[in-house]
Amino acid sequence: MFGINLYRVTGASMQPRIPAGSFVLCMRAYKRPTLILGAIYLFNHPKLGQLIKTLANIDSAGNLWFKGENNESISTQEIGPIKRCRVLGKVTWVISA
């Protein structure tokens, strides 16, 4: 991933914030990004691959906890803790379907 990349969102887990079939622009996370609770990030999950989710919490060990935006999304507990190094970028723009 270089600079800014375009991704298509599949599934309804981020609705209504990001409708299914929308495109998002992601700004690459160079070095150690400043993370903002409530912002949307693209990250590489060790089992599920690339996911786009909302940052819900940063625990005392520095682990990141993500969530979807509706009940159809995989739960925060199922996603589990994510290391900061797995964050690929921040969603900076949504092009709704």
Backbone as CSV, one residue per row, in Angstrom:
resi,resn,N_x,N_y,N_z,CA_x,CA_y,CA_z,C_x,C_y,C_z
1,MET,0.852,-1.179,0.000,0.000,0.000,0.000,0.893,1.236,0.000
2,PHE,0.667,2.122,-0.905,1.487,3.318,-1.034,0.613,4.561,-0.958
3,GLY,0.939,5.510,-0.092,0.228,6.788,-0.031,-1.238,6.642,0.255
4,ILE,-2.056,6.880,-0.779,-3.513,6.770,-0.649,-3.997,5.672,-1.592
5,ASN,-4.830,4.777,-1.074,-5.374,3.692,-1.882,-6.888,3.656,-1.772
6,LEU,-7.516,3.105,-2.796,-8.962,2.988,-2.878,-9.358,1.540,-2.629
7,TYR,-10.351,1.340,-1.767,-10.851,0.001,-1.446,-12.367,-0.006,-1.564
8,ARG,-12.905,-1.142,-1.973,-14.356,-1.322,-2.015,-14.777,-2.066,-0.754
9,VAL,-15.817,-1.565,-0.101,-16.326,-2.171,1.128,-17.397,-3.194,0.760
10,THR,-17.213,-4.422,1.213,-18.215,-5.461,0.994,-18.885,-5.765,2.326
11,GLY,-20.125,-6.153,2.285,-20.848,-6.475,3.502,-21.439,-5.242,4.157
12,ALA,-22.283,-5.492,5.140,-23.048,-4.422,5.787,-22.559,-4.093,7.191
13,SER,-21.420,-4.604,7.590,-20.981,-4.440,8.977,-20.682,-3.005,9.382
14,MET,-20.434,-2.134,8.416,-20.117,-0.736,8.746,-21.278,0.215,8.454
15,GLN,-22.434,-0.340,8.066,-23.617,0.493,7.813,-24.173,1.007,9.132
16,PRO,-24.701,2.194,9.205,-24.966,3.122,8.119,-23.774,4.041,7.798
17,ARG,-22.739,3.986,8.593,-21.600,4.892,8.395,-20.941,4.707,7.031
18,ILE,-20.766,3.458,6.607,-20.240,3.151,5.279,-21.179,2.109,4.654
19,PRO,-22.022,2.519,3.716,-22.938,1.568,3.077,-22.183,0.483,2.298
20,ALA,-22.758,-0.722,2.249,-22.165,-1.815,1.479,-21.992,-1.376,0.033
21,GLY,-20.875,-1.758,-0.564,-20.594,-1.407,-1.950,-19.928,-0.053,-2.130
22,SER,-19.736,0.666,-1.043,-19.071,1.972,-1.112,-17.577,1.784,-1.328
23,PHE,-16.933,2.870,-1.695,-15.472,2.890,-1.795,-14.933,3.792,-0.699
24,VAL,-13.758,3.455,-0.201,-13.103,4.295,0.799,-11.680,4.588,0.344
25,LEU,-11.225,5.788,0.653,-9.830,6.156,0.441,-9.112,5.981,1.764
26,CYS,-8.007,5.271,1.744,-7.219,5.044,2.959,-5.854,5.697,2.811
27,MET,-5.490,6.456,3.816,-4.173,7.074,3.880,-3.240,6.105,4.586
28,ARG,-2.146,5.795,3.947,-1.189,4.846,4.506,-0.672,5.301,5.862
29,ALA,-0.495,4.347,6.744,0.064,4.614,8.065,1.579,4.463,7.985
30,TYR,2.274,5.549,7.715,3.739,5.526,7.717,4.196,5.481,9.170
31,LYS,5.231,4.972,9.527,5.739,4.979,10.904,4.657,4.612,11.908
32,ARG,4.624,5.279,13.043,3.664,4.987,14.117,2.570,6.050,14.102
33,PRO,1.396,5.699,13.607,0.346,6.714,13.467,-0.265,7.120,14.804
34,THR,-0.756,8.345,14.842,-1.556,8.780,15.974,-2.955,8.224,15.749
35,LEU,-3.420,7.415,16.666,-4.720,6.768,16.509,-5.787,7.546,17.257
36,ILE,-6.959,7.629,16.653,-8.062,8.401,17.210,-9.242,7.478,17.447
37,LEU,-9.731,7.418,18.681,-10.918,6.621,18.972,-12.084,7.138,18.143
38,GLY,-12.855,6.225,17.580,-13.995,6.588,16.756,-13.660,6.753,15.284
39,ALA,-12.365,6.791,14.932,-11.958,6.880,13.528,-11.997,5.481,12.911
40,ILE,-12.057,5.437,11.590,-12.128,4.170,10.868,-10.748,3.847,10.299
41,TYR,-10.336,2.585,10.494,-9.017,2.154,10.043,-9.106,0.869,9.234
42,LEU,-8.138,0.715,8.341,-7.919,-0.531,7.620,-6.779,-1.239,8.344
43,PHE,-6.986,-2.498,8.676,-5.929,-3.249,9.350,-5.912,-4.682,8.845
44,ASN,-4.798,-5.330,9.079,-4.619,-6.709,8.651,-4.841,-7.621,9.851
45,HIS,-5.966,-8.338,9.844,-6.282,-9.277,10.921,-5.537,-10.584,10.653
46,PRO,-4.947,-11.194,11.690,-4.140,-12.398,11.460,-4.919,-13.576,10.864
47,LYS,-6.228,-13.657,11.080,-7.019,-14.772,10.547,-8.034,-14.331,9.493
48,LEU,-8.551,-13.127,9.608,-9.649,-12.676,8.749,-9.194,-11.837,7.563
49,GLY,-7.923,-11.500,7.493,-7.415,-10.675,6.404,-7.656,-9.198,6.658
50,GLN,-7.775,-8.423,5.584,-7.947,-6.982,5.728,-9.387,-6.648,6.137
51,LEU,-9.499,-5.823,7.168,-10.797,-5.376,7.669,-10.808,-3.859,7.782
52,ILE,-11.984,-3.294,7.622,-12.204,-1.863,7.854,-13.192,-1.772,9.004
53,LYS,-12.739,-1.197,10.109,-13.570,-1.105,11.317,-13.258,0.194,12.062
54,THR,-14.103,0.490,13.030,-13.962,1.672,13.874,-13.119,1.334,15.096
55,LEU,-12.162,2.194,15.429,-11.349,1.991,16.630,-12.198,2.312,17.857
56,ALA,-12.424,1.295,18.682,-13.295,1.438,19.849,-12.524,1.681,21.144
57,ASN,-11.314,1.119,21.254,-10.586,1.216,22.519,-9.106,0.905,22.286
58,ILE,-8.275,1.477,23.142,-6.861,1.125,23.222,-6.626,0.731,24.675
59,ASP,-6.274,-0.537,24.906,-6.140,-0.996,26.288,-4.786,-0.606,26.882
60,SER,-4.608,-0.918,28.151,-3.398,-0.507,28.878,-2.127,-1.150,28.323
61,ALA,-2.268,-2.268,27.594,-1.113,-2.932,26.984,-0.818,-2.388,25.587
62,GLY,-1.638,-1.430,25.131,-1.445,-0.847,23.810,-2.149,-1.584,22.683
63,ASN,-2.932,-2.604,23.029,-3.698,-3.336,22.020,-4.870,-2.493,21.540
64,LEU,-5.206,-2.644,20.263,-6.308,-1.915,19.666,-7.529,-2.829,19.581
65,TRP,-8.682,-2.261,19.876,-9.943,-3.005,19.821,-10.864,-2.297,18.845
66,PHE,-11.316,-3.038,17.830,-12.137,-2.482,16.772,-13.551,-3.021,16.830
67,LYS,-14.477,-2.261,16.212,-15.876,-2.684,16.162,-16.462,-2.305,14.810
68,GLY,-17.520,-3.029,14.447,-18.315,-2.670,13.281,-19.360,-1.655,13.720
69,GLU,-20.175,-1.218,12.780,-21.157,-0.180,13.087,-22.578,-0.704,13.229
70,ASN,-22.815,-1.992,13.011,-24.163,-2.514,13.214,-24.124,-3.937,13.748
71,ASN,-25.293,-4.481,14.030,-25.384,-5.799,14.665,-24.924,-6.954,13.781
72,GLU,-24.824,-6.758,12.464,-24.373,-7.810,11.561,-22.861,-7.985,11.584
73,SER,-22.165,-7.044,12.168,-20.707,-7.084,12.181,-20.190,-8.142,13.148
74,ILE,-19.011,-8.631,12.856,-18.309,-9.496,13.799,-18.089,-8.683,15.079
75,SER,-18.171,-9.321,16.233,-18.058,-8.595,17.497,-16.615,-8.190,17.790
76,THR,-16.481,-7.204,18.655,-15.167,-6.749,19.104,-14.384,-7.906,19.716
77,GLN,-15.069,-8.760,20.486,-14.408,-9.897,21.130,-13.937,-10.915,20.101
78,GLU,-14.720,-11.121,19.022,-14.318,-12.062,17.976,-13.119,-11.533,17.188
79,ILE,-13.079,-10.227,16.971,-11.924,-9.631,16.293,-10.703,-9.783,17.185
80,GLY,-10.892,-9.516,18.473,-9.799,-9.642,19.426,-8.855,-8.455,19.382
81,PRO,-7.823,-8.483,20.223,-6.863,-7.382,20.266,-5.985,-7.373,19.012
82,ILE,-5.723,-6.183,18.510,-4.907,-6.007,17.311,-3.685,-5.166,17.683
83,LYS,-2.532,-5.609,17.260,-1.299,-4.861,17.487,-1.263,-3.648,16.559
84,ARG,-0.699,-2.569,17.041,-0.608,-1.317,16.276,0.080,-1.525,14.921
85,CYS,1.047,-2.412,14.860,1.789,-2.643,13.616,0.919,-3.236,12.508
86,ARG,-0.259,-3.735,12.837,-1.172,-4.310,11.842,-2.056,-3.257,11.168
87,VAL,-2.041,-2.032,11.679,-2.828,-0.961,11.068,-2.160,-0.561,9.761
88,LEU,-2.941,-0.629,8.676,-2.413,-0.312,7.347,-2.709,1.122,6.948
89,GLY,-3.787,1.681,7.463,-4.124,3.048,7.100,-5.415,3.514,7.734
90,LYS,-5.646,4.809,7.609,-6.849,5.448,8.150,-7.771,5.793,6.997
91,VAL,-9.053,5.486,7.162,-10.041,5.852,6.149,-10.228,7.358,6.222
92,THR,-9.962,8.028,5.106,-10.032,9.484,5.081,-11.218,10.002,4.281
93,TRP,-11.804,9.139,3.456,-12.920,9.586,2.605,-13.782,8.390,2.268
94,VAL,-15.098,8.575,2.312,-16.042,7.533,1.935,-16.808,7.997,0.705
95,ILE,-16.818,7.165,-0.329,-17.595,7.424,-1.540,-18.759,6.440,-1.504
96,SER,-19.919,6.925,-1.049,-21.065,6.046,-0.822,-21.588,5.424,-2.100
97,ALA,-22.050,4.180,-1.963,-22.620,3.449,-3.105,-23.944,4.060,-3.508
